């Protein structure tokens, strides 16, 4: 009989398990694409929750502490400690099909001599996780819940998606997709909260949650969300690049995307409280943007010559006499990769916001212009990803998108130029910092926008 964690139940406390896992996880975690502490060694590691989902499979919440600052600081810098969600499998012998999922062989503790691996790559583990979601209940601190009006069939074959950067997603039978949040923060995740609220509003632009699971230890937190999988849909980024490759316009699609964005914003304004900002709030918003610019300049010296021109956008926002667009719940990280098109229908996904930001910040009300600015920047990214660069393609998309938004929302983002410019500038500064930290080869793309925005002073 193969040895697993279940066969040594007296040793399943967090302290004994840490003896088996600490060395392996300290080496494995920094290599994962969803690990937020890139460039900072794991100084300490602790298990804050351990739950046996079934024999040989453990659900873990792991806290990591880091040494030293990241290579680039500034906005979105990860905190000195983080909590990560792992599904860990344990076997005597691992089949060749799971060789890529190996975390390592434990040399001490209750799992000594056993192979430890990432169980989300294991179809059996993934299938049993779906069964937990199909049958609501609790396992230790874990609580599995579902919308009883939605039928989730048994036996759907799982497959792991490999495109995500900050989470892990499993597709079941091309019918449902389960997003598992790797970096866990206390509170309800917007990717559950917002789609659930929009479903209650009758908004069909956002796939409604079918099931989800949470933890109560050490605090209430969302761990994963199951939603319908739009298998016939293509994401906006792919469609935009195809349009560029074929040398055709994307204005029709951009117009309809603008309408879809406005429709979601209107539903959000009905589902959540709205806050009418005052000029004092404009000042605070501008000051926060300026602080992010200061921090980014310290991390990315290429920004320094353009800082005065960029800051003028924030000064113009602070100088507005009247209140601007009411603040409400928004997407928070809207770009072409966060929208899907099936036939003529655009859908909006991934309401998690910027994962590097604190959860409380991602749940705050903000101007819908922030989402608009994010999409405008995304059109520019797409245009600059092709050679030669096609600025006229991006500009026509920008105009069409804003026109579509205005047709649905009955107000045009272009009519608030100071606010739009400030948010677009803030987004470009964020992009510079992100690319410097994660994809240096892409840094010229947001730097081109920085030069354009700085020259508008």
C-alpha positions as CSV (number, residue, x, y, z in Angstrom):
1,X,0.0,0.0,0.0
2,X,1.3,3.4,-0.9
3,X,2.1,5.7,2.0
4,X,0.2,9.0,2.0
5,X,-0.4,11.7,4.6
6,X,-3.6,9.9,5.6
7,X,-1.7,6.9,6.7
8,X,0.1,9.0,9.4
9,X,-2.8,10.9,10.9
10,X,-1.1,11.6,14.2
11,X,1.6,13.6,12.4
12,X,-0.7,15.9,10.4
13,X,-0.3,19.0,12.7
14,X,1.2,22.1,11.1
15,X,4.5,21.9,13.0
16,X,5.3,18.3,11.9
17,X,4.2,19.0,8.4
18,X,6.4,22.1,8.2
19,X,9.4,19.8,8.9
20,X,8.6,18.0,5.7
21,X,7.6,20.9,3.5
22,X,9.5,24.0,4.5
23,X,12.7,23.3,2.6
24,X,10.8,22.2,-0.5
25,X,8.4,25.1,-0.6
26,X,11.1,27.7,0.1
27,X,12.8,26.6,-3.2
28,X,9.6,25.9,-5.2
29,X,7.4,28.9,-4.5
30,X,9.7,31.6,-5.9
31,X,9.7,29.8,-9.3
32,X,5.9,30.0,-9.7
33,X,4.6,32.6,-12.0
34,X,1.9,33.6,-9.5
35,X,4.4,34.2,-6.7
36,X,4.3,37.9,-5.8
37,X,7.7,38.1,-4.0
38,X,9.9,37.9,-7.1
39,X,13.5,39.0,-6.4
40,X,13.1,38.6,-2.7
41,X,14.3,35.4,-0.9
42,X,11.9,33.6,1.3
43,X,13.3,34.3,4.8
44,X,10.6,32.3,6.7
45,X,7.7,30.1,6.0
46,X,4.8,28.9,8.1
47,X,1.6,26.9,7.7
48,X,-1.4,28.8,8.9
49,X,-4.0,26.2,7.8
50,X,-3.8,22.5,6.9
51,X,-6.8,20.6,5.7
52,X,-6.9,17.0,4.4
53,X,-9.3,17.1,1.5
54,X,-9.0,13.4,0.8
55,X,-6.3,10.7,1.4
56,X,-3.0,11.9,-0.1
57,X,-4.2,15.5,-0.8
58,X,-3.7,18.5,1.5
59,X,-5.1,22.0,1.2
60,X,-2.6,24.5,2.6
61,X,-2.4,28.2,3.4
62,X,1.2,29.1,3.6
63,X,2.6,32.4,4.9
64,X,5.9,33.6,3.5
65,X,8.2,36.3,4.8
66,X,10.7,38.0,2.6
67,X,14.2,39.5,2.9
68,X,15.1,42.8,1.2
69,X,13.1,45.1,-1.2
70,X,12.1,43.9,-4.6
71,X,14.2,44.9,-7.7
72,X,11.7,47.7,-8.4
73,X,9.6,49.2,-5.6
74,X,6.8,51.7,-5.8
75,X,3.1,51.2,-6.4
76,X,1.9,47.6,-6.1
77,X,5.1,46.5,-4.3
78,X,4.2,43.2,-2.5
79,X,4.2,43.4,1.4
80,X,6.9,41.8,3.5
81,X,4.8,38.8,4.0
82,X,2.1,37.0,1.9
83,X,-0.3,34.1,2.2
84,X,-0.6,31.5,-0.6
85,X,-3.0,28.7,-1.3
86,X,-1.7,25.3,-2.3
87,X,-3.2,22.0,-3.1
88,X,-0.5,19.5,-2.3
89,X,-0.5,15.8,-3.3
90,X,1.7,13.2,-1.7
91,X,2.7,9.8,-3.3
92,X,5.2,7.1,-3.1
93,X,5.7,7.0,-6.8
94,X,4.6,9.7,-9.2
95,X,3.3,8.8,-12.7
96,X,5.3,10.3,-15.6
97,X,2.4,12.5,-16.6
98,X,2.8,14.4,-13.3
99,X,6.6,14.8,-13.4
100,X,6.2,18.5,-14.3
101,X,4.2,19.1,-11.1
102,X,6.8,17.8,-8.6
103,X,7.6,20.1,-5.7
104,X,10.2,17.7,-4.3
105,X,10.8,14.6,-2.2
106,X,10.5,15.2,1.6
107,X,13.6,14.2,3.6
108,X,12.2,14.6,7.1
109,X,9.0,14.8,9.1
110,X,5.8,12.8,8.6
111,X,6.1,12.9,4.8
112,X,9.8,11.7,4.7
113,X,10.7,9.8,1.5
114,X,7.4,10.7,-0.1
115,X,7.0,12.8,-3.3
116,X,5.2,16.1,-2.9
117,X,3.6,17.7,-5.9
118,X,1.1,20.4,-7.0
119,X,-2.1,18.5,-7.0
120,X,-3.9,21.0,-9.3
121,X,-2.1,19.3,-12.1
122,X,-3.6,15.9,-11.1
123,X,-6.9,15.2,-12.9
124,X,-8.1,13.0,-9.9
125,X,-7.5,15.8,-7.4
126,X,-9.1,18.4,-9.7
127,X,-12.1,16.1,-10.2
128,X,-12.5,15.6,-6.4
129,X,-12.3,19.4,-5.9
130,X,-15.2,19.8,-8.3
131,X,-17.2,17.2,-6.3
132,X,-16.6,19.3,-3.2
133,X,-18.1,22.3,-5.0
134,X,-21.1,20.3,-6.3
135,X,-22.0,19.1,-2.8
136,X,-21.9,22.1,-0.4
137,X,-20.5,21.6,3.0
138,X,-17.5,22.2,5.3
139,X,-14.1,20.4,5.6
140,X,-12.3,21.8,8.6
141,X,-12.1,25.6,8.0
142,X,-13.0,25.3,4.4
143,X,-16.6,26.0,3.3
144,X,-17.9,24.9,-0.1
145,X,-21.0,26.7,-1.4
146,X,-23.0,26.9,-4.7
147,X,-25.9,28.5,-6.4
148,X,-28.5,25.8,-6.2
149,X,-30.3,27.1,-9.3
150,X,-27.3,26.1,-11.4
151,X,-26.7,22.5,-12.4
152,X,-23.1,21.3,-12.3
153,X,-22.9,17.8,-13.8
154,X,-20.7,15.2,-12.2
155,X,-17.6,13.7,-13.9
156,X,-16.6,16.7,-16.0
157,X,-13.0,16.2,-17.3
158,X,-10.6,18.8,-15.9
159,X,-7.8,20.5,-17.7
160,X,-5.4,23.1,-16.3
161,X,-5.0,26.5,-18.1
162,X,-1.4,27.7,-18.3
163,X,-1.8,31.3,-19.4
164,X,-2.6,33.0,-16.1
165,X,0.0,35.0,-14.2
166,X,-1.4,35.5,-10.8
167,X,-3.9,32.6,-10.2
168,X,-4.6,29.1,-11.4
169,X,-7.7,28.1,-13.4
170,X,-9.2,24.7,-14.2
171,X,-11.7,24.1,-17.0
172,X,-14.2,21.3,-16.5
173,X,-15.6,19.7,-19.6
174,X,-15.5,23.0,-21.5
175,X,-18.6,23.9,-19.4
176,X,-17.2,25.6,-16.2
177,X,-14.0,27.3,-15.2
178,X,-12.7,27.3,-11.6
179,X,-10.4,30.2,-10.7
180,X,-8.2,29.4,-7.6
181,X,-6.8,32.4,-6.0
182,X,-3.1,31.7,-5.2
183,X,-2.4,34.8,-3.2
184,X,-5.0,35.0,-0.5
185,X,-6.1,38.1,1.4
186,X,-8.7,38.4,4.2
187,X,-12.2,39.4,3.0
188,X,-14.5,38.6,0.1
189,X,-12.7,38.7,-3.3
190,X,-14.3,41.1,-5.8
191,X,-14.2,38.3,-8.4
192,X,-16.9,36.6,-6.3
193,X,-18.6,39.7,-4.9
194,X,-19.1,41.7,-8.1
195,X,-20.3,38.9,-10.5
196,X,-22.7,37.7,-7.9
197,X,-24.1,41.2,-7.4
198,X,-24.3,41.8,-11.2
199,X,-26.2,38.5,-11.6
200,X,-28.8,39.7,-9.1
201,X,-29.1,42.8,-11.3
202,X,-29.8,40.6,-14.4
203,X,-26.6,41.8,-16.1
204,X,-25.7,39.2,-18.7
205,X,-22.3,40.7,-19.6
206,X,-20.6,38.9,-16.7
207,X,-20.6,35.1,-16.1
208,X,-22.4,34.5,-12.8
209,X,-20.7,32.4,-10.0
210,X,-22.0,28.8,-9.9
211,X,-20.0,27.7,-6.8
212,X,-17.2,29.0,-4.6
213,X,-15.2,28.1,-1.6
214,X,-13.8,30.0,1.3
215,X,-11.8,29.6,4.5
216,X,-12.6,30.8,8.0
217,X,-9.0,30.4,9.2
218,X,-7.2,32.5,10.2
219,X,-9.8,35.0,8.8
220,X,-12.6,34.8,6.3
221,X,-11.2,34.8,2.8
222,X,-12.3,33.7,-0.7
223,X,-10.3,30.8,-2.1
224,X,-11.9,30.0,-5.5
225,X,-14.9,30.7,-7.8
226,X,-16.6,28.4,-10.4
227,X,-18.2,30.1,-13.3
228,X,-19.6,29.2,-16.7
229,X,-16.8,28.7,-19.3
230,X,-17.4,30.6,-22.6
231,X,-15.7,28.0,-24.8
232,X,-16.6,29.7,-28.1
233,X,-15.3,33.1,-27.0
234,X,-12.0,34.7,-27.9
235,X,-10.4,37.4,-25.7
236,X,-10.1,40.9,-26.9
237,X,-6.3,41.0,-27.0
238,X,-6.2,38.0,-29.4
239,X,-8.9,39.6,-31.6
240,X,-7.2,42.9,-31.7
241,X,-3.9,41.3,-32.7
242,X,-5.6,39.4,-35.5
243,X,-7.2,42.6,-36.7
244,X,-3.8,44.3,-36.8
245,X,-2.2,41.3,-38.5
246,X,-4.8,41.3,-41.2
247,X,-4.5,45.1,-41.7
248,X,-8.2,45.8,-40.9
249,X,-9.9,48.2,-38.6
250,X,-11.3,47.2,-35.2
251,X,-13.7,50.1,-34.7
252,X,-16.9,48.1,-34.9
253,X,-15.7,45.8,-32.1
254,X,-14.3,48.7,-30.1
255,X,-17.7,50.5,-30.3
256,X,-19.6,47.5,-29.1
257,X,-17.0,47.0,-26.4
258,X,-17.6,50.5,-25.2
259,X,-21.3,49.8,-25.0
260,X,-20.6,46.6,-23.0
261,X,-18.4,48.5,-20.6
262,X,-21.0,51.2,-20.0
263,X,-23.7,48.5,-19.5
264,X,-21.6,46.9,-16.8
265,X,-20.9,50.2,-15.1
266,X,-24.6,51.1,-15.0
267,X,-25.3,47.7,-13.4
268,X,-22.6,48.2,-10.9
269,X,-24.0,51.7,-10.0
270,X,-27.3,50.0,-9.3
271,X,-25.8,47.1,-7.3
272,X,-23.5,49.0,-5.0
273,X,-23.5,52.4,-3.3
274,X,-22.4,55.4,-5.4
275,X,-20.3,58.3,-3.9
276,X,-20.5,61.8,-5.4
277,X,-17.0,63.2,-5.1
278,X,-16.2,66.7,-4.0
279,X,-13.3,69.0,-5.1
280,X,-11.5,68.0,-1.9
281,X,-11.7,64.4,-3.0
282,X,-10.3,65.4,-6.4
283,X,-7.3,66.8,-4.5
284,X,-6.8,63.6,-2.6
285,X,-7.1,61.5,-5.8
286,X,-4.5,63.8,-7.6
287,X,-2.2,63.6,-4.6
288,X,-2.3,59.8,-4.5
289,X,-1.5,59.7,-8.3
290,X,1.4,62.1,-7.7
291,X,2.8,60.0,-4.9
292,X,2.7,56.9,-7.1
293,X,4.6,58.9,-9.8
294,X,7.2,59.9,-7.2
295,X,7.7,56.3,-6.1
296,X,7.9,55.1,-9.7
297,X,10.5,57.7,-10.6
298,X,12.7,56.4,-7.8
299,X,12.4,52.9,-9.2
300,X,12.6,53.6,-12.9
301,X,15.0,56.4,-13.7
302,X,13.8,56.6,-17.3
303,X,10.7,58.4,-16.0
304,X,12.5,61.2,-14.4
305,X,12.8,63.6,-17.4
306,X,9.0,63.3,-18.0
307,X,7.9,63.6,-14.4
308,X,7.0,67.4,-14.6
309,X,4.8,66.9,-17.7
310,X,3.1,63.9,-16.1
311,X,2.5,65.7,-12.9
312,X,0.7,68.5,-14.8
313,X,-2.1,66.0,-15.5
314,X,-2.6,65.4,-11.8
315,X,-2.3,69.2,-11.0
316,X,-5.1,69.8,-13.6
317,X,-7.3,67.3,-11.8
318,X,-6.6,68.9,-8.5
319,X,-7.5,72.3,-9.9
320,X,-11.0,71.3,-11.0
321,X,-13.5,73.6,-9.3
322,X,-16.5,71.3,-9.5
323,X,-17.1,67.7,-8.7
324,X,-16.3,65.1,-11.4
325,X,-17.9,61.8,-12.3
326,X,-19.5,60.0,-9.3
327,X,-17.4,57.2,-7.8
328,X,-18.8,53.7,-7.8
329,X,-17.6,50.0,-7.9
330,X,-15.7,49.4,-11.2
331,X,-13.7,46.6,-12.8
332,X,-10.4,48.0,-11.6
333,X,-8.1,46.4,-14.1
334,X,-9.9,46.6,-17.4
335,X,-8.0,45.8,-20.6
336,X,-8.4,43.7,-23.8
337,X,-7.3,40.6,-22.0
338,X,-10.3,40.9,-19.5
339,X,-13.0,40.8,-22.2
340,X,-14.3,37.9,-24.3
341,X,-16.3,38.0,-27.5
342,X,-18.6,35.2,-28.7
343,X,-20.4,36.0,-31.9
344,X,-21.4,39.7,-31.5
345,X,-21.5,39.6,-27.7
346,X,-18.8,41.0,-25.4
347,X,-18.5,39.7,-21.9
348,X,-16.4,41.1,-19.1
349,X,-14.4,38.8,-16.8
350,X,-11.8,38.9,-13.9
351,X,-13.1,41.4,-11.5
352,X,-10.3,40.7,-9.1
353,X,-8.6,44.0,-9.8
354,X,-4.9,44.5,-9.7
355,X,-3.8,41.5,-7.5
356,X,-0.8,43.4,-6.1
357,X,-3.1,45.9,-4.5
358,X,-4.6,45.3,-1.0
359,X,-8.1,43.8,-1.2
360,X,-9.6,46.8,0.6
361,X,-8.3,49.1,-2.0
362,X,-9.6,46.9,-4.8
363,X,-13.1,47.1,-3.3
364,X,-13.2,50.8,-3.0
365,X,-15.5,53.0,-5.1
366,X,-13.6,54.7,-7.9
367,X,-14.4,56.7,-11.0
368,X,-15.6,54.6,-14.0
369,X,-13.2,56.7,-16.1
370,X,-10.4,54.6,-14.6
371,X,-11.8,51.6,-16.4
372,X,-12.1,53.6,-19.6
373,X,-8.5,54.8,-19.4
374,X,-7.3,51.2,-18.9
375,X,-9.0,50.1,-22.1
376,X,-7.6,53.1,-24.0
377,X,-4.2,52.1,-22.9
378,X,-4.8,48.5,-24.0
379,X,-5.6,49.6,-27.6
380,X,-2.2,51.4,-27.6
381,X,-0.5,48.3,-26.3
382,X,-2.0,46.2,-29.1
383,X,-1.0,48.7,-31.8
384,X,2.5,48.9,-30.5
385,X,2.9,45.2,-30.4
386,X,3.0,45.1,-34.2
387,X,5.7,46.4,-36.5
388,X,5.4,48.9,-37.9
389,X,3.5,50.7,-35.2
390,X,0.0,51.8,-36.3
391,X,-1.0,54.8,-34.1
392,X,-4.0,55.5,-36.4
393,X,-5.4,52.1,-35.5
394,X,-5.2,52.8,-31.8
395,X,-6.7,56.2,-32.2
396,X,-9.7,55.0,-34.2
397,X,-10.3,52.3,-31.6
398,X,-10.1,54.9,-28.8
399,X,-12.7,57.1,-30.5
400,X,-15.0,54.2,-31.3
401,X,-14.8,52.8,-27.8
402,X,-15.7,56.2,-26.2
403,X,-18.5,56.7,-28.7
404,X,-20.0,53.3,-27.9
405,X,-19.6,54.0,-24.2
406,X,-21.4,57.4,-24.6
407,X,-24.2,55.8,-26.6
408,X,-25.0,53.4,-23.7
409,X,-24.1,55.5,-20.6
410,X,-25.5,58.9,-21.9
411,X,-22.3,60.6,-21.0
412,X,-19.0,60.7,-22.9
413,X,-15.7,60.2,-21.1
414,X,-14.0,62.6,-23.5
415,X,-16.2,65.3,-22.0
416,X,-14.1,65.1,-18.9
417,X,-10.6,65.5,-20.4
418,X,-8.8,66.4,-17.2
419,X,-10.1,63.3,-15.4
420,X,-9.4,61.0,-18.4
421,X,-5.9,62.3,-18.9
422,X,-5.1,61.9,-15.2
423,X,-6.3,58.3,-15.1
424,X,-4.5,57.5,-18.4
425,X,-1.3,59.0,-17.1
426,X,-1.6,57.1,-13.8
427,X,-2.2,53.9,-15.7
428,X,0.9,54.5,-17.9
429,X,3.1,55.1,-14.8
430,X,1.8,51.9,-13.4
431,X,2.6,50.1,-16.7
432,X,6.2,51.5,-16.7
433,X,6.7,50.1,-13.2
434,X,5.2,46.8,-14.1
435,X,7.2,46.3,-17.2
436,X,10.4,47.3,-15.5
437,X,9.7,44.7,-12.8
438,X,8.4,41.9,-14.9
439,X,9.0,42.4,-18.7
440,X,11.8,44.8,-19.4
441,X,11.5,44.1,-23.2
442,X,8.1,45.7,-23.1
443,X,9.2,48.9,-21.3
444,X,9.3,51.0,-24.6
445,X,5.5,50.5,-25.0
446,X,4.4,52.5,-21.9
447,X,7.4,54.8,-22.2
448,X,6.1,56.0,-25.6
449,X,2.8,56.8,-23.9
450,X,4.6,58.6,-21.1
451,X,6.3,60.8,-23.6
452,X,3.0,61.6,-25.4
453,X,1.1,62.3,-22.1
454,X,4.0,64.4,-20.7
455,X,4.1,66.6,-23.9
456,X,0.4,67.5,-23.4
457,X,1.2,69.8,-20.4
